[in-house]
Amino acid sequence: MRNHTQLFRIAFAMLLCLSLSLTTEAQIKKVASVEGITEYRLDNGLKVLLFPDNSAQTITVNITYMVGSRHEGYGEKGMAHLLEHMVFKGTPNHPNIPEELSARGARPNGTTWYDRTNYFETFNATDENLDWALDLESDRMVNSYIAKEDLESEFSVVRNEFESGENSPSRVLMQGVASAAYLWHNYGQSTIGNKSDIERVPIENLQAFYKKYYRPDNAILMITGKFDTEKTLALVEKKFGPIKNPEVELKDIPTIEPAQDGEKRVTLNRVGDLQIVSALYHVPAGSHEDAAALAIAEQVLTDEPSGRLYKALVDTQKSSGIWSFTPFTKEPSFLYMNVDVPSDKSLAEAETIFLTTLDNLANNPITEAELNRAKANMLKRMDQIFRNSSYLGTYMSEFIGAGDWRLAFIFRDRIDEMTVDKVNEAIKKYFIPTNRTVGNFIPTKNPIRVGIPHTENVEALVANYKGREALDAGEAFDVSYENIQSTLQSGTLPNTNIEYGLIKKDNRGKTVNLTFTLRTGNVDQLMNKGLAARYTARMLNKGTKTKSRQDIEDKLSALKSSVYFNGSNGRVTASVNSTEENLMETLALMTDMLKNPIFDATELEKLKTQDLASLEESKSEPQSVVSRRIGLLNNRYEKGHPLYRMTLDEEIAAINAVNVADLKSYYNDFYGVNNSTSLVAIGNMDEEAVKTYFDKAYADFKSDKPYTEISDKFQNNRPANEKILTPDKKNAFTLGILSFEGSEYDDDYAALQVAGEIFGGGFLNSRIAGRLRQKDGVSYGAGGNVGVDSNKDDKNSSMYIYAIYAPENAAKVQQGFKEEIARYIAEGITEEELKNAVSGWVQEQNVSRAKDNELAGVINTNLYLDRDMTFQKNVEDRVKKLTVQDVNKVIKKYFKDYENWTVVNGGDFDNFEINQADKKVD
């Protein structure tokens, strides 16, 4: 008898031969390769896109089905999106998908759009995880339950999601305008669907929709990140190759939208505070050459601060802000523009300026300078996306839905090669009143129409496209705690006393992320400063002594880099994203902004107007009013203290009070290098050059106010359960917090991480989400978390719960919270929950360390707290050793019954009774 070792070797050799044959003979065929992305095709029609990135210590698996709201029939509005939810309900081989995703520490989601639906998960780059992810996606392609009992709970969740969108005036207005703009095509219908269709869809219809569109020849599988190409191809063939297509051939939807006969108008009357005027134009599909020309026109119109509409409306303070939106679709699309108008401004005047600016484009054509600026801005954003393999994996779904993934590169090329003449020709063709929807229909004797060309011959367009030279794939970087700590170069700069932490590694596209943080002052010095800290930081990129705001924006676009500032009491942080080639020049620009701001009064007024408009819009929003009320209930500081919680009226008054003199005074008092300044950078860089630069550039930038952290010591929360009425809001929101005394340095910290994950974290897999969404089906979004203070002296920690739901389900939400918290305390967790939570938490930490920006945050915190990666490693080691008894012990120690929490509920409630007196938002 042969021994087991010999049998294993024979079996392994046979499997190896089989796997090699799968990739070399007939099953998988290479189709095309563009800039590092390679397309393969299986015999059953499944398209496979591989994009290796050795520098990413994660893998993203994204599968896109060519089905979206465009494919829905009468009575089926929202079916594609509802089906997306149902596919998470499980298969015979994967009965609890949320649990599996949480156990793997994955970052998953599913999204539905006009032309496509996609499902993705980003996870730690291991062979085991990749095998699991491909097995999951291949299994739910054809074996998802799509069961009646799941539909009965999930349709109300989707309805809840629908109702949450109904709370937003801008979203409802856009849906109304789009619906009026389209007579027949489904692009005029919201992807979220029709409430009655969501509620009444028969399970048989949903099952038929699933079987019709979820099939190999209607799917594109994309894998990005760190993986072995040959092994992955063999694995894809093993998982997806045996799947057969239905016998009925798929045919596309024949509807073609006719040319619009004249300008249309829509008026929406709902409770709210912010006025809005908007306009929609019909435009060609994403694959059409004019789409690139119109994308540039959109940028020239709406960019901040150079856009024509921005200058005409925001600079003149007729509007608080503008935004625009053009979906990249397979069939003729639309361009939508939205103008926010505060209630104390004239909506009619804003509309006149808005439409006049648009109508005058034909006689006031786009200039060469505007074209170049728009191209630089757009190409910078595209370049940053193409350097990020994880995001690129899901970003490609937009172009796949529009016809082919290579459209992403063709669209970029068209932007790069666009001319002023083509842009202006497109503007004259499409930006005409009869092709626009603003409001009421206006008859005319001589209608002018524009026929939008239907999508044709995308295959011919992309067939011979080769693209440009692909970016280098970067290095494989080990994200273990030990390697990060050994790679990390840290210390203190001799002339400036700046504490630094630098990791040099080869990223895809030679990118580098840098964070520079200044800390100054103490609680006494920061008293009664109002909002000066916040506005001072936000004004840094609005102009320097030698550069205007536009100069700064143009320079950053030319450098394909970004610089962002944020500030709070005694702190200001600069965040930089650049490349090895442009880093030093970008740092010089950042330094100019930090050291030479001009604090222009006009720019400050624009910021204040935007913020006041935002507050105005949030006055009756359940989430906003609830969150503010929670803070006020637990406020323990006097007015003027840096940590004081403002009422809405106080914040409005504080914004109105901010002036340039305040900002200059705050800047002079608190900006500069002192005893607590940190520099963190990760990526492609010359470390010595970076250190030398900061030590010289900031040697003369000093502050005479040493930093002392503002103490915020633990104090018990105030038990409460309040109701705030928000009339005419279709969605309600509940938030609860419970404070406890503890810090990251306590022995209980590791167990609290796992307790919080099981209680409210995970992907639809926590006790809270499991009860309110999976079981009761009353909430689209529900969960919670445990936050532990990093300050070992303050120990000001807290946990929270939340739920978004229809107001009529308020009592069920209250009951669910109360019962699940009590059960958690009484019964604790199970071995299975512990196993999955620990596995998910550990892998999530691994994914986090693979993200440069998240790792930079950890290093920055460690520098500030005088610790290194050993601290995080020790926490993880303790997490891995936890027992059920360990976690149950901290649950009983820190968790308290629902009556001890501070809870606030906001919504348009009817028969929901709470003992405390109700509050009402007017």
N, C-alpha and C positions, 0 to 999 in steps of 0.2 A: 504493500500500500504506500502510495506517495505521501510524503509529509505535507503539512499545511503550507509551509513556506514555498515548496515547489509548486503546489497548486495555485497559490496566490500569484507567483511570477508568471505562470502560463496565462491565467485569467487577465492579469494586467497587460501582458503583451497583446492579447487579443483585443482588449478594449482600446489600447493605443492605436493599433492598426485600424480599428473601426473608426475612431475619432478622426484619424488622419484622412481616411477615405471620405469622410463626410465633407471635409473642406476642400478636397482636391479633385473629387470626381464630379458628381452631378448636382448635389443638393444645394450648395451655396455658390452663387456666381457673383463675381465682382462686376459692378455696373459702372461706377464712376467714382472719382476722387477729386475733391476740391479743398485746398487749403487745410489739409489735415483730417478732413471728414471723408470717410470712404463708405460708399453704398454697396451693399450686397443684396441679393434676392434669392429667396428660397423657391423651390418648385411650386409651392402652394400660393405664391404671390406675395408673401410677407417681405416687406422691405426692411433692411437692417442697416442702420447708420452707426459706425464706430468712430469715436473721437478720443484717442488715447492722450492722456495728460499725466505724465509721470510725476509732476510737481503737486498734483492734487491727491491727497491721501484719502480721498473719498471716491465713490462711484455713484453716478446718477443713472438710474434706469427710467426712461420715459417712453411710454407707448402712446401713440396718437392714433385715434380712430377717425376716419374721414366721415364723421357724422356729428351734426350740431343742430341748433335750432332751425337752420335753413331747411332741414329735411323733415320737419314735423308737418303733419297734415291737420285737417280740421278736427278740433277736439283734442289735439295732442300738444298744445302749446305748453312748453316746459318739460316735455317727455324726455328729451335728451339729458337735461339736467337732473331730472328725477332719477333716471337710470344711472347716472354717475353716482348718486348717493347709494343706490341699491347694490351696485357692484362692490361696495365695501362691506356688504352684509355677510359675505362668506361663500365658500364652496365646500363640497364634501372633504376635499383634502386640506383646505384652509378655512375651517369653520369660524374662526375668530380672528379676522384680519387686523382689527385695531390692536389686539393683544400681541400679535406677531410683530407688527410695526413698532410698537413700544418696546418690546423685548430686544429688538435689534438696534434700538437707539436711532431709528430712521427718522428722516424729515420728509414726510409724504404729503401728498394732496392729490386731488383730482379737480380739473376745471373743464367747464363747458363753454363753447363759444359758437359763433354763427356757423362755422364750417367744420368744426372738429371738437372732439372730446379727448382729453389726455389724462393719464395717471402716471405719477412719478414718485420715486422715493430716492433720497440721497442717504447713503449709509457708509459706515466704515469699510474701507477697501480690503476685504478679505474674500478668498475663493468661496468660503462657506456662505457668506452673505450674498454674493452674486448669484450663486446657485439657487439660494432661497428666493431672491427677488425675481429671477427669470421663471422659476417654477410657479410663483404666485401669479405673475402676469399671464403666463401661458394658460394656467388653470382657469383664471377668471375670464379669459377671453371667451370660453365656451361653456364653462361649468358653474357659473354664478347661480345662486339659488333663485333670485328674482321671485321670491315667495310672497303669497298673499298676506301672511301674518307680518312680514317685514314691511310691506307696503302700507299696512294699516298704521304702523307707528311712524314710518318715515315720511309719509305725505304731509303730516302736520309739521314735521321739522322743516321740510322744504317750504311749506306755506309760511312758517315762521320766518324763514330767510327772505321770502318774498315780501313779507310785511315789514321787515327791517328796512328794506329799500324804500318802502312807501313812506318812511319817516323823513326822507331826504327830498326837499323841494327841487333841488337841481337834478336829481336822478329822475324823479317823476316827470319833470318838465322835459328832459331829454327823451324819455320814452314816449311822451305825448307828441312831441315834435317829429320824432322818427316815424311813429305810427301814421301821422298825418301826411308825411312826405312820401310814403310808399302806399300805392294802391293795392298791389298784389304780392310783392316779394316779401319773403319772411325776414329780410333784414330790417323791416319796419317793426318787427315784433321783438320784445325783450326776451333774452335767453332764459331768464328766470321763469318766464311763462305766465300763463293766465291762471288766476286763483281758482276759478271753477274747474278748469282742466286738471290742475294739480290735485284737487280734492276728489274728482270724479273719475279719474282714469281707471279703466278696468285692468286688472292684472294681466289678462290675456293679451291686451293691446301692448302693454309694456314688454311682455315676454316675446311677442312677435317682433317688436322694434329691436329688441336685443339680438334675437336670432338673425334678423335681417342684416344688421350692420356690424356686429362684432364677429369678425372673421379675418383670417390671415390676409386675404387679398384686399382688405380695406384698412389695413393697419401698417404703421411705420414704427419700428422699434429703434430707439436711439440709446446708445450706451456711451457715457463720457466718464473720464476719470482715469484712475490707475488700474489697469487690467492687462492681461496677456491676450493679444489679438487672436492667436490660433486657438487657445483654450476657450476663449469666449465664443468664437464662431462655432466650435464643436458643441459647446453647451447650448447655444441658441438653436442649433439644428436638432439637438436631442429634445429640447423642451417644446419647440414650435413646429418642427418638421412633420410630425405625425398628424397635426391638426388639418382636417379637411374643410374645404369651403362648402357652403350649402349649394345645392344644385341650381338654384335660381340665381341668375346673373344680376349683379347690381347695375342699376341704371340711374343716371343723374336726374335731378329735378329739372323739368323743362321751363319753369316760369322765367320770363324776361320782363323786367319792369319797363313800362312805356315812358316816353319823355313827359316831363311835367308840363302842364298846360299854362301855368301861371303861378305867381307868388301865393303862398298859403300862410295862414296865421293860426296860432293856437294860443288860447288864454287859459291859464290854470289858476283857480281860486282855492287856496287852502290856508290853514292856520300856519303862520310863520312870521319871520321878522325881516329877512333879507330879501330885497327885490332882485329879479334876474331878467335879463333879456338875452335871447340866444338866436342863432341862425344855423340852418343846415343846408348844405349844397350837395347835390348828387355829383359823384366823381367816379372815375373808372376803377376797375379792380386793381389789386396790388401788383399784378404782373404787367399791367399796361405801363408804357413809358411815361405817360402823363402823370401817373401816381407819384413818381419821384419829383416832377416839376411842382406838383401841388403840395407835396410835403415841404418843399423849400418855401413856397408861398406861405404856408401855414406858419412856418418858423419865423419868417420875416414879419408876419402880422402879430404873432402872440408872444414872441420871445421877451423875456424880462432881463434887462431893461430896454433893449433896442427896438422891440416890436412896434410897428406903426399903431396898432390898436392900444398897446400898453402906453405909448406916449400920448395918444389922443385921449385916453380915458383915465388911466391911473395917474400919470404924471400931472394931469389937470385936476385930479381928485374928484372926478365925476363918477369913478368906479373904485371899488376896493381891490379888485383883482379880476383877471381873465384866465380862462383855460380853454384848451381845444382838444379835439379827439378825432382821429381818423382810423378806423379799424382796417387792418391789412387783410382783405377778403378775397375769396376766389372769384366772386362775381361783382358787378359794379357796386361801389361802396358809397360812403358819404363822409363829408367833412363837417364837424359840428363845433361851434364856438359858443362859449358861455361867458357872460359878463355879469359880475356881482355888483349890485348897486345898493349901498346902505340906505336905510329908510329915510334918512334926512337929506338924501339927494334926489334929484328928479329922474325918474325912470324914463320919461318921455325924452328928456334932453340926452340922456345916455344912449337911448335907442337911435336918436337922430344922428349923433356923432358916430355911433357904431356902423349903421347902415351907409351913411355918407362916405365914411372911410373905405368901406368895401366897394361901393359903387364907383368911387373915384380912381380905383386901381387902374382901370383901362387908360385913363388920361394921365396917370401919375405912375408910370411903370417902375418895376423893381430895378434897383441900380446894381452895378457891378459890386460895389462895396457891401451892399446888403446880401447879395448872393454869396459872396465869399465868407461873410460872417456866418450865415446860416449853414453853409456847407461845413465850415470848420466845427461848429457846435455839434452838428449831427454826426459827422465822421468821428469826432472824439467819443461820443457816446457809443457808437457802433464798435469802435476800436476797443473800448473798455469791456464791452460785452463779449467780443470775440476772444479776449484774453482770459475770460472767466469760464472755464469748461463746465463747471457745475450749473451756472445760470444758462449757459448756451444750450445745454441739454434740453431745457424746457422752453427756452426762447424760440427754438427752431419749430416748435409746434405751430406758431403763427404762420410761418411760411409753408410748412407742410399742408396746413389747412387751406392755404391759398393756391395750392397746386403742386409745389415741389420745394424741398429744402434749399435748393440752389438759388431760389429767388432772393434769399437773404443777401447773398453776395452780389447778385445782379442788381438788386435795389441799391446796395452800397455803391457799386460802380456807377450806376446812373446818377446818383447824387454827386459823386466825385466829378463826373464828366458833364454835369448839367451846365447849360448856358443861360444867360439872361434872356435871350430871345425865346427860348423854349418855355421858360417860366412865364414870361409875359403873354405868350400865345395861349398857354393853358389858362391863365387868369381871365383873359378876354373870352375864352370859350365857355368856361364853367361858372365864373363869378358874375352871373346875370340874375336879375330879380325873378324871372320866370322859372329859374332852376333852384329857387330858394324857398325854404319854409320858415316863416317867422310868425305869422298869425293868420288872419282871415283871408280868404280868397278874394282877389281883385280882378274883375273881368277886363279884358282889353280887346280892341278891334283887330289889332295886328300882333298876335302872339308870336314871340320868339322862343323857339325850342332848341334844346340840345339833346341829341340822341347819344346816350352813353354806350360805347361799343361793348358788346358781350365778350366774355373771355373765350379766347380760342387759341389753339396751337401752343399751349404752355410747354408741351413735350418738345416741340421743335425749337422753342426758345432756349431751353436748358440743355438740349441734347449734346452740343459740342462745347458747352461752357467749361473752361478749365480753371478759372479763378486766378488768384495771385499766389505768390509764394506764401506757404503756410508759416505761421509763427512757430518758433521752436517749442518743443514739448516740455522743457524744463527738467529739473532733477527730481528724483524720488527722495523725498525728505521724510525721515523717520520722526514721527510726532510723539514718540515716547517721552515721558517726563525726563528721563535720564539724558536722552539726546538733546532735547531742547535746552536743558540746563547746561550741558557741556558745550553746546554751540553758542549759547548766549554770551555775548561780550558785554560786561557791565562794569560800572565804575562811576567816578565823579570827575567832571572836567576841571582842570586845575584853575583856570582864571574865573570861571563863572559859577562854579559849584553846582552845575547842572548834573543831576543823576541820570545816567543813560543805561539803556538795555538794547543791544543791537543783535539781530540775527541775519547773517548774510546767507542767502540761499538762492538758487536759480529758479525763478518762477517762469511760468509760461508768459511770453511776451516781455520778459525782463521788467516786470512790475515791482513796485515797492510801495508799502504803506507806512506812513510815519505819523506819529502823534506827539505833539509838544504841549505840555501842560504847565501853566504858571499858577502858583497859589500864594496869596498874600493876605495880610490883615487878620484881625480877630473879631470876636463878636461885638465888642464895644465900638470898634472903629467902623463896623458895618451896620450899625444901628441907623434906622431912619434914612436908608438909601433908596427906598422904593424899588423901582424896576431898573435903576441905572445900570446894574451889573449886566442884566440880560440885553438891554438895548446897546450898551457900549460894544459888546462882543458882536452883535448882529450888524453893527455899522462899520466894522473893520473892512469889509469887502466892498464898501460903497464909495470908495475913492480915497486916494492918498494925495500928498502934496505935489506929486509929479504925474499921477495917473488918475483918470476919471474912472467911474464905475465901468463904463463901456470898454475902456482900455484894458482894465483888469480881466473882464470877461473874454475879450478877444485874445489876450495873451495866453490865458489858460487854455482856450480852444486850440491855439497854435501849438502849445506844449502838450496837448492831449492829456491834461492834468486837471485835478480838482483840489481846491483848498476850501475847507469849511471851518467856521468858528462857532463855538457856543460858550456861553458864560453864565455863571451863577455867583452867589455871594463869595467874593474873594477868589474865584477861579475863572480861568479862561483856557480853553483847549483849542488848538489848531489841528485839524486832521487833513493829511495830504495823501493823495493817490497819484502816483506818477510812474515814470519809467526810469531805468538806469541812465538813459541818454539825457533826459530832461530834468532829473531830480534837482540838481544844484541850481539851475535857473528858476525852477519852481520855488525852491526854498528862498531864493533871493526875493521873489515876488511876495511870498508869505511874510518875510521879514519887513518888507516895505509896508505892507498892510498893518502889521503889528506895531511898527515903530513910528509911522508917519500918517496916521489917519486924519482926515480933515473934518469929519462929522458934519456933513452937509445938511442943512436944515430941511431942504426939500425932500431929501431921501428919508430923513427921520419921519417927516409927516406922512410919507407913503407907507412906511412900516406901521406907524400908529393907526392909520386908516385901515390897513389890512387887518390888524389885530382887533380893532374895535368892531369891524364887520364880522370877524370870526366869532367874537363874543356874542354879537347880536344874533348870529345864526344859531348859536348853541343855547340861547336862553330857554328854549322850550324843548331841547333835545334830552330825552331821558338819561342817557349815559353821562352827559355833561352835568346836568343838575344833580344827579345822584352822587357822582364822584366829588363834586364840590361840597355837597352837604356832609358827606362822610368826613371830609377834612375839617369842616367847621365844627362838627360834633366833638371831635377829638383835639381841637386846637387848645394849646395850653400856654401860648405865648402872648405877651402884650403887643398891641399894635406898634409897629416900628421895629420889632425884632426881626432879624433876617429869616426866621422860620415861621413867622406869623402867617396864618391862612386867611386870605382876603375873601370877603364876600364879592359877589358879582359887581355890585355898585362900587365897592372900594377898588376893585381892579380896574374898572372903567375910569374912575377918577385918577388912579395912579398912572394909567397910560396917558390920559390927557395932560397930566402934570409934567411928564417927561419933557425936557428941553435940551438943546445943545449944550448949554452951560453946565447942566447936571452931568452930561456924558464926559465933557472935557475935564470937569473936576474929578469925577470918578477915575477916569483914565490916568490923570496926573497923580492921584493918590495911590492907586492900587496896581497899576500895570508896571511890570518889571520883574527881573530875576531876583529871587531871594533865597531863603533857606529851604524851599520846597518846590523845586522845579524839576520836571522829568521829561526825558526824551526817549521814545521807543520807536524803532524802525525795523521792519522785516522785509526782506526781498533782495533784489539785485542792487547793490550799492558798494561804493568804496567806503568802508567803515571809517578809516582814518580821515578821509576828506569830509565826511559828515561831522565827525567830532571836532575837527579843526574849524569847520565853518561855524558851528554853534558857539564854540569857545571864543572866537574872534567877534562874530556878528553881535553877540549879546553881552560882551564885556562891558559896554557902556550903557546897557539897558538895565538899570538897577532900581529896586524898590526899597524904601526904608521902613517897610512894614512887614516884619517877619510873620509867617503864617502860623496860626493856631486854629485847629479845626473847631468849628462851632459844636459844642456839646449838645446832644439830643438824647438824653438819658431815658431809659425805659420808664413807661408809665402805663398803667392799665387803661385799656380802652373803655369808653362809656357805653354800657349796655343800652341798646335801643332797637326799635323796629318801627321805622317811620314810612309813611306813604306820601309821595308828592304827585299830584295830578298834572299830567301834561296833555291837555286836550288835543284831539284829532291826530294823535300819534299812534300808528298802527302796531308799534312794537313797544314792549316794556322792558325795563332793565332793573335787576336787583344786584346789589353789591353788599358784601358783608366782610368785616375785618375783626380779627381777634389778636390782640397784642400779647406777647410773652417775653420773658426775660431770658436772653441767651445770645451767644456770639459764635462765630466760626471757630473759635479756639476751645469751645467746650467739648467735653467727651460725647455729648449727645448729638453733635452736629451731623455726623455721618448718618445716624439713624433718622434724623429729621429730614434729610434729603430724600431718603427712600419713602418715609411716611408721607411726605408732601407729594411725591410722584404718584403713589398709589391712590392717594386721596383725591387729587385734582389734576394731575399732569397726564402724560401719555397722549396717544392719539385716539380720542373717543373711547378710552379704555380705563378711565379713572372711576372711582366710586361715584363721584358727582355726575360726570358725563354719562356713565353707564345707567344711572338712575333716570336723569332728566331727559336725556336724548335717546339712548338706546332702548330703555325699558318703557318709560312713560311717553316718549315722543312729544314732549311739550316745549323743547328748547333747541334752537339751532346751534347756539353756542353756550356751553356751560362747563365750568371747571373750577380750578382753584390752585393755590400754590402756598408754599411755606418759604418766606424770606427771612434769612438769618443775617444779623448785623455783623459787619466785619470789624467793628470797633469793640475791642475787648472790654472797654470801660463803660460805654453807654449801654450795650446789650439790648438795644431797642429793636426787637424783632417782632414780626407779625405774620399771620397767615390770612388768606382771603378766599372768598368764594364769589362766583358771579353766575348770572344766567340772563340770556336774552330770549324773550318769549312773547306770545300774544297776551294782551292784558287779561283776557278771560281765563287764562291758565295760572293766574297769580297764586291762587290758593294751593294748587298742585305743586307749584315751585316751592312755596313755603313748607309744605308738608314734606316734600322730597328732601330739602336741605335738613330739616329738623330730624327726620328719621335716619338719614344716612350718617349724619354726624353722631347721633346717639348710638347707632349700630357700630360705627367705626370704633368708638370708645369702648363699648361693651364687648365686642367680639374680636377686635383687632384684625390682623391680616392672615392670609394663608401662606403655606409654603410655596404654592404655585405663583401667587402674587409677588412674593419676595424674590423668587428666582427670576421672573420676567422683569421686575422693576430694577433689580441690580444689573442684569444684563443690559437693559435699555439705557440705564443711567451711565454705565461705564462706556458703552459705545457712543452715547451722545457726547460725553466728554472728549472722546477721541475725535469725533467729527468736529467739535468746537475748536480743538487745538489745530485741526487741519485748515481752519479758516484764519488767514493772516490777521484780519481785523479783530476777530474775537481773541486770538492769542495775544495780540498787542494789548488788549484791554486787561488780560490776566497779568501780563508782565508789568504793565503800568501800575496796577494795584499792588503787586508784590513789591515793586520799588518803593512805593509810598509807605507800605506797612513793614518794610525791612524784612522781607522774607523771600524765598525763592520757590522754584517748582517742586521742591521737596515737600512743601506744605500741601500742595494739591495731590501729590503722589500718596502722602500719608493718609489723606482723607479717602482717596480711592481704595487704598489697602484696607482701611477700616470698613468701608462700604462692602467690599467683597467678603468680609468675615462676619457680616451681620447675621444674626439668627432671627427667627420670628419673635422670640421672646424679647430680644433687644429692641425691635421696632415697636412691639406692642407696649413695652415699658414707657417709651417716650410719648406714644399716643396718649396713654392714660395720664402722663405727667403734664403735657402741654395743651392737648385739645380739651375744649370745654363745650358743654351743651349749647344749643342754638340761642337760648335765652341770654347767654353771656356775651354774644357778639354785638357789634354795632352794625345794624342792617338798615339800608335805605332802599326803598322801592319807588321807581318812577314809571308812570304810564297813564294811559287814559282808562283808568279802572272804573268799574261799575259796581259790582257786588262784592268787592274784595275789602274785608273789614280788618282793621288793626286798631288796637285799643287807643294808641296815641292819636292826637288830633291830626287830621290830614292837612297837608300844605298844598298849595296850588300855584302853578306857574301861569301867569297871565299871558 
